[in-house]
Amino acid sequence: MIDLLIQLLSTPFIQRALIGAILVAVVASASGTFLVFRGLSFMTTGVAHAALGGAALGLFLQYTGIAPWFDPLLGAIVFSIFVAMITGYAGEKGVAQKMEVAVGVSFALSMSIAVFLMYYIPPTQVPQIWGYLIGDILLLDNLDIVLLAGTAVILVIITLIFNKEFIYVSVDMEGATAHGLNSRAYHYLMLITSALAISFATKAVGAILVYAIMVAPAAASNELVSSVRGVFISVFAIALLSEFVGIAASFTVQASPSAIAGIIAALSYVIAMQVKKMRDRAQTMKQAETDASKQQDTVKQSLHSHPGHDPAH
């Protein structure tokens, strides 16, 4: 058993999958956390699916000869930034509901463009577009790892530099503006860097896993952890565990590791909600017992201060 495990871990595609899982978990921790704080979890799926439209545009330009140099990945990046800019413009006033609507509209537009362009692309090239949707962490190549690593490093650096500003803008954009912070610039910086991170991660592991890993662990951590640093650490741990279990389980049940990882990540949120309910219920009961104890102490003190008073009357 140990020899088999060592043999698997020494396989290049397994090594790339494990490295990719770590990098995606880093991206989820650095980007997904702020999106959940901002109330923009839907932006992840909007950007991820916009990559399909961008990839379709790149393949169309290559196939028709209009721009043979236009890589599908470049198209995915352009569409991702487009979604981020539309979302940022709609949310300049800090209203999350308008940003969700903007994400939905740009998401529909990107998918419509993808379906429209697929008609003019050779059928042999169409699976490359759908690869952005499904993906497979076991099929990562060296270029995917390099792109993911570069994205993770840049994202971590930006997050470390502007951590407080991103948190302030995510929680209370109007308050940040009132305190003299250039909230509009930080607002766009946060959305654009998140969009780029999502697009590169989508290229590597697919839209389904990206959405599950970037949203569910952050939502689960936000339910249970009170400190911002704790949320970052918890998101990374849940995302990494989900991906590692998905990779390991895929060899046992013959299923997609992305699907298994997505299921585990989603279940983490369900479990977190149940734990939070149990914890809130326990705190409520404890508070009720404390209040009852205080009330009894008050009655006793009142009786002691009036020794001649008969409680029966």
Secondary structure, 3 states (H helix, E strand, C coil): CHHHHHHHHCCHHHHHHHHHHHHHHHHHHHHHHHHHHHCCHHHHHHHHHHHHHHHHHHHHHHHHCCCCCCCHHHHHHHHHHHHHHHHHHHCCCCCHHHHHHHHHHHHHHHHHHHHHHHCCCCCCCHHHHHHHHHCCHHHCCHHHHHHHHHHHHHHHHHHHHCHHHHHHHHHCHHHHHHCCCCHHHHHHHHHHHHHHHHHHHHHHHCHHHHHHHHHHHHHHHHHHCCCHHHHHHHHHHHHHHHHHHHHHHHHHHCCCHHHHHHHHHHHHHHHHHHHHHHHHHHHHHHHHHHHHHHHHHHHHHHHHHCCCCCCCC
